[in-house]
Amino acid sequence: MPARLEPPVIGANASGNSDSGLNGVAVVCVDRPARGLDVDSVVTTNTAGAAEGGRHLLAQGHRRIAYLGDRASIATAAERFTGYREALAGAGVPLEGSRVVHDLQDAVSADGAVNALLAGPEPPTALFTAQNLVTIGAIRALRRLDVQQHVAVVGFDDFPMADLVSPGITVVAQDARAIGRTAATILFRRIAGDTSPAAAHVVPTTLLRRGSGEIRPALSPTPSSRHRRSP
């Protein structure tokens, strides 16, 4: 397989990483490792962070937790889905394929996916959204349906103004400063001539509780069921 540099990359001329096939250019991949290249990478705890987010929703009493994610072929998306599955399995909650939506690449597609999920016969009481644009689309859908106080949300990745809406959005946040600082430190070390073996450096995520992830299951999470008359 040819070498691929898919993730964000920073690099500079250096004597380090001389065996990488990059002609003396030191490379540090950010977000996920490169395929087929023996270079340093700085990654976050995608699986563990997603599992923590899922367990947090389970701890509020949710069992119908939908997963909305990016392209399943992306390594980080696959890792986050693994974390979601691990959280459900750890609580003895079956994985329901009807509550899993992959390949959402923007807010518009996520908005539509949430609409479809909530229109189903057993709508989710909580959403785990595995990417910030997906989270934004999900929140738009919930607000338009006026159920943002009834359907819990935990998103992966923070985003601007997530703490200013009501309720604030609970997220599994990556430490962008620590990731950038770590990547730069490694790169400068390579520039200085460090020829130690390449490694993956892991920066942990943090669960930021702001309100949306602390909503407990509602008996009637959708507008149609809330307004349905009893016989």
RAVEN-V422961 format. One record per helix or strand of 2 or more residues. SS is the DSSP state (H for helix, E for strand). FROM is the first residue (numbers start at 1). LEN is the number of residues. If there is no record, write none. Layout:
ss = <SS	SS>
from = <FROM	FROM>
len = <LEN	LEN>
This chain:
ss = <E	H	E	E	H	E	H	H	E	H	E	H	E	E	H	E	E	H	H>
from = <8	18	25	40	46	65	75	97	100	107	126	132	152	170	176	200	206	212	223>
len = <6	3	6	5	14	4	16	3	2	12	4	13	5	4	16	4	3	3	4>
